[in-house]
Structures are given as structure tokens and as C-alpha cells.
């Protein structure tokens, strides 16, 4: 009989097995509504889900006659870290042993393999009887030794049959900014890792990098929307939201980041003009005998004094991905035949300026990038925007290799490199890395790039 955990005081059983006695799942947390008066004014004798679960576990212990099996997950399936059993189970073990003993060392605890394909499941006195997973476990061993795994990314997998026939222009820029993140999230469907926000436990007297960026962002939004909001009102709103510290510390922080915005705006107004409506792009292409199309909207078009340009704003310092995103916008504008004089990103520490290309050349580059993005769905490409920018900045091969060796662990996707290719001293050891980076750097290098 399989059922939920129920009071079994009057129903004896020879064998009872209980699953899910993990620390976070048992006893159940109290999930009553905040409007329930029992959560505010509890009295002796009021029912509690946690106390009810403890009582049901005690009644189950009394109902078992020959054997009682209590199960919990001892290891995390993602990182193999240790997990603790439920508190009542720990108390039961301590009572049986009359002492505190590590869970794995207790004579009352039997540790089973976490995965169904573990070879240990099919050994011993009571081996498992699962033909499918037994075949998988047998393939992992040969003469008692573990076979070496095939490195991920040596060959490309076929494209999924249900893949949409359109690739968005924004997705192309996203691929170039993080090719390995693109493979994991879009190619494999792995959710992006996100950290939970942590509340400040101490009063702040200075702004960190992210909060300073948010202050400059508010000033930029007021400028972009041409709302005419006084900066004093913006500062008062930020203090009310708790983003700016109170007192002299807040005044100093506001002065610092408002000054950074004023210096950026001084350069920005020299190129800021009438904002033009977005222009639609559709570029058909083929990949692996299938028809696709690159679609999207070209935004950030400005016209001033008869000159049309693509203008982007970066409130922080320049990043390699900003160069590649601007490059994609430039290719889209040139492919549409727009009379673009330049593409420019105005950043806190300078400007990135790219010159236009002939329409046919721009369409060829976009098609090549779109095919590369689809290939990035089938295998991890050894490519990083930081490496492309470094390839453009440093012509000397020896100096370039030395810089990659010293800087690559600080790249945005360094953890993906080690996740896929293991413990490497430098990405230059990866087969195909140099060819991929050089190919992309050659394409970007065909447009002039300046730092103002």
C-alpha cells in the first residue's frame, strides 16, 4: 500500500517504508495564512503542522512490526554536498546510539548510491534489478576501471527538429556577448544561475558599483525621456528609496556619481540628435539545408545636422561585449542600406566608434554570424568577447598569449571554460580557440575602431 503519511496507531504492518525525511521537507513548515489568528496569538493546545508530523512519525514507529525503513536524501544530486536528515530522525538516531555519531558511520544507516546508473547498485548481496540502468552502469566500467569521458564539444549535435526558423537580432548580440552561456541556456535549456538578493544588515556610508550605476541610470532616464525633472528631485527620490545614504555620506555619493554623469553627458550631447523610428530587418539564410531568417528591429538611430548614426550609451566603463553589440547594430544598419555615418557607444571612460560597411559586405557578415550562433546551439564554441577585444588590441602574438594567460580567469565566462574543458592553464590549450577568436577578430577589424 502506497499512501501519504497518515496516523497508523491502530493499523499494524510488518514492513513500513517512509520516503522524504529530509531536513527541509519534514516536519512540514507552517504555511498558514498571515490572516489566521492562530499565527499571531497561539495558545497551548492549538494544532501545529510540525507537531502533527512528529506525532504521525511516532505512531508509524509503533505500527511497524518486523522492519521500519526511513529514507532521506543524503547527497545533493548537483554538487554532491552533504544533506542532513530531518530533526526527528536525528533525535531517533541519537536515542538508538546513546551518543552523537556521524550519519554515515551509524550502524543503523545504510548509504545507497545517489544515481541509478552507479555501478555500486549492482554489486553486493542485494543488487538492484533494473535492466536499463544496469546496461548504463556496465558501460561505465571495463575490467573494474572507469572509462575516460569524451570531452564535451568535440563534435556538433544536430539542430533540434522543433527549432524556430527565425533568429532575433537581439539574440545574435546575446550570443556574441556570451557564447558559452548561449549554449547552456538556449542549446541545453539549463536555467541561468541567479543569486538571491541579500538585504543589507548594516547602514551604508558609500555606494557599491551596482548602486552607483543605478544612480547614473536614473539621471540618464531623465535625460532620455526629456522629462525636465530637476536633479534635486531625483536625489530626494533616491534617498526616499534608500538607495542613497543619509547625511554627508549621501551627499558625497550623489556628487561623485552625478559628476560622472555630467562628464558623460557633455560628450553625449555632441552626437545626440533626433531619435528616428526603429527599422525592421529580415535577412533569409540557410544552415544545414534548412531555411532560417534573421529578424529584428534596428533601434538607437539618431540624426543630427544631416548625419545619421547609431548611438548607444554605456553608463559604466567599456566592455568587450559593448563593442560586439555595437558591431551587430552597425551591420544591421548597413545591411538595410541606411546612410549611416558612424556607430558610436558613449561610455564613462571613452567612446567606441565604428565606420560603416557596404550593404553586401554587411549582409555577408550577418549571415556568417547567424550561422555561427546556430552552431553555438549544438556545441560549446571556444570563444570569448574578451579574447576578441584582446586580439584587436595586441598585435604581438607572444604578448597576446601572455595577457590571455594572466587575464582569462577574470573573464565573464571563465567558469564555463573550466566547466566544459576542465582544469586548463589557458584557453589557448583548447582546440579551435585560436581559429574561432581570430576569425571573429578579423571580421570586427574590418571596420575602423577608435577610442575617444
C-alpha positions, -999 to +999 in steps of 0.1 A: +000+000+000+014+034-010-002+065+006+006+098+023+018+098+058-012+091+080-018+082+117-014+044+118-018+038+156-044+010+152-031-005+119-001-027+124+021-035+094+050-060+091+072-036+069+069+001+066+090+025+045+088+063+047+103+085+020+112+121+020+125+126+056+148+155+045+156+184+067+138+209+046+107+188+040+099+172+073+083+182+096+062+204+073+067+242+077+037+261+089+022+277+058-010+291+073-022+325+061-009+356+078-046+364+084-050+333+105-053+345+141-035+313+153-003+325+138-003+356+160-020+346+192-013+309+197-023+291+228-014+258+244-033+230+227-035+247+193-026+224+164+007+228+146+016+210+113+051+203+127+038+187+159+013+167+138+041+153+117+061+144+147+031+126+161+025+107+129+061+096+128+058+083+164+026+064+155+043+049+125+072+036+147+046+019+169+028+004+139+058-013+124+062-050+135+092-065+116+111-037+099+109+001+095+128+019+067+132+056+069+146+073+038+162+107+032+185+122+005+220+123+019+237+139-010+228+168-033+225+155-069+240+187-083+272+191-064+273+160-041+273+182-010+260+165+022+224+170+032+210+165+067+181+143+077+150+156+094+154+167+130+132+139+144+153+113+125+185+127+141+169+125+175+159+089+168+195+080+158+209+097+189+185+078+211+194+044+195+231+050+197+230+069+231+256+092+216+262+117+187+277+099+157+282+110+121+253+098+099+274+077+076+291+060+105+260+049+123+253+012+123+216+020+117+223+039+085+229+023+050+241+047+023+228+039-012+243+053-045+226+085-055+223+079-092+206+049-108+235+042-131+260+039-104+279+005-107+277+001-069+239-005-071+245-038-090+271-053-066+269-067-031+245-092-015+213-075-027+220-060-062+194-039-079+173-054-108+169-027-134+180-039-169+181-004-184+203+013-158+223-019-154+233-016-191+243+021-185+263+011-154+281-016-173+291+008-200+308+030-174+332+002-163+355-021-181+375-046-161+366-027-130+380+006-143+362+038-151+363+048-188+375+083-196+347+106-206+346+121-241+352+159-238+321+179-244+322+199-276+344+177-298+315+172-323+283+191-331+249+177-324+222+181-350+198+210-346+166+203-328+137+195-351+113+219-335+138+248-336+121+281-347+131+292-382+138+328-370+167+342-351+162+375-334+187+403-339+189+408-301+197+371-297+226+374-321+241+402-298+234+380-268+253+351-284+283+372-291+283+386-255+284+351-240+288+321-265+290+295-237+261+309-217+242+308-250+250+271-254+239+262-219+207+283-217+195+281-253+212+249-266+208+227-235+179+245-217+199+249-185+184+277-163+206+306-157+222+307-123+208+336-102+217+346-067+191+356-043+193+393-033+207+398+001+194+425+024+219+449+039+224+443+076+244+474+082+239+511+074+257+521+042+280+550+041+292+545+005+277+531-027+290+499-043+295+497-081+259+484-089+242+511-067+263+538-083+253+526-117+216+528-107+221+564-096+236+573-130+208+553-147+181+575-131+199+606-144+202+590-179+165+581-179+155+617-171+178+629-199+165+603-224+128+610-217+134+647-217+111+649-187+128+681-173+129+666-138+153+687-116+182+667-103+174+677-067+141+659-071+159+628-084+183+629-054+154+632-030+136+603-046+167+581-043+171+590-006+135+581+000+140+547-017+171+540+005+195+539-025+214+570-012+228+571+023+216+598+046+236+628+057+271+639+044+278+604+031+248+605+008+257+640-004+293+628-012+280+597-031+255+618-051+281+644-060+305+616-072+281+598-095+262+629-107+296+643-117+304+611-137+270+615-155+277+652-162+310+644-178+294+616-199+265+639-209+289+666-220+303+642-247+269+627-254+252+659-264+277+664-292+261+634-310+226+633-296+200+643-322+165+635-333+156+599-325+144+580-356+118+553-356+130+517-355+136+499-388+126+463-394+152+438-406+147+404-422+176+385-437+169+350-450+198+324-449+204+287-450+220+264-424+223+226-427+199+225-456+172+244-436+158+278-442+162+304-415+158+342-412+174+368-391+147+392-379+146+422-356+144+459-352+172+484-356+169+509-328+192+537-315+191+556-347+198+593-344+201+621-369+219+654-362+229+681-387+221+658-416+243+629-403+226+596-393+243+575-368+238+546-344+242+559-309+244+537-277+251+547-242+271+528-216+269+543-181+298+522-169+332+516-185+336+500-219+334+462-221+342+439-250+306+429-253+297+466-259+320+466-289+303+434-303+268+447-296+276+480-314+291+460-343+258+439-347+238+472-348+262+486-374+259+455-396+221+456-394+220+493-403+244+488-432+225+457-444+193+478-446+210+504-467+207+531-441+230+561-448+249+557-416+279+579-410+292+560-379+282+538-350+292+551-316+289+539-280+294+567-254+308+551-222+320+565-190+357+560-198+356+569-236+338+563-269+338+533-293+334+544-329+329+521-359+328+531-396+301+518-419+305+489-444+290+483-479+255+467-477+265+435-494+295+430-470+273+437-440+248+411-451+275+385-456+289+392-421+254+390-406+247+357-423+280+343-411+273+354-375+238+339-376+251+305-388+278+307-361+250+313-335+231+283-347+263+262-345+266+275-309+233+258-301+248+224-310+282+226-293+301+249-270+322+272-291+357+281-276+351+318-279+351+348-256+344+385-263+374+394-240+396+374-263+383+391-294+390+425-279+424+415-268+432+401-303+424+436-317+444+455-291+476+434-290+492+426-324+522+408-309+515+371-306+537+365-275+524+394-256+488+384-265+494+349-252+509+362-220+479+385-215+454+357-221+473+335-196+472+363-169+437+376-175+414+348-187+404+337-151+387+371-148+366+367-179+328+367-175+326+331-188+358+317-172+337+293-150+321+279-182+355+273-197+365+251-167+331+236-166+334+223-201+371+218-207+383+210-172+414+223-154+433+243-181+461+267-177+450+289-206+421+288-232+449+287-259+451+249-250+416+243-263+414+230-298+398+256-321+401+285-297+427+305-317+409+299-350+375+310-337+388+341-320+410+351-350+380+347-374+357+369-353+385+395-347+392+397-384+356+404-391+354+431-364+388+445-375+374+454-410+357+484-395+378+512-380+377+514-343+388+543-322+389+552-285+380+588-279 
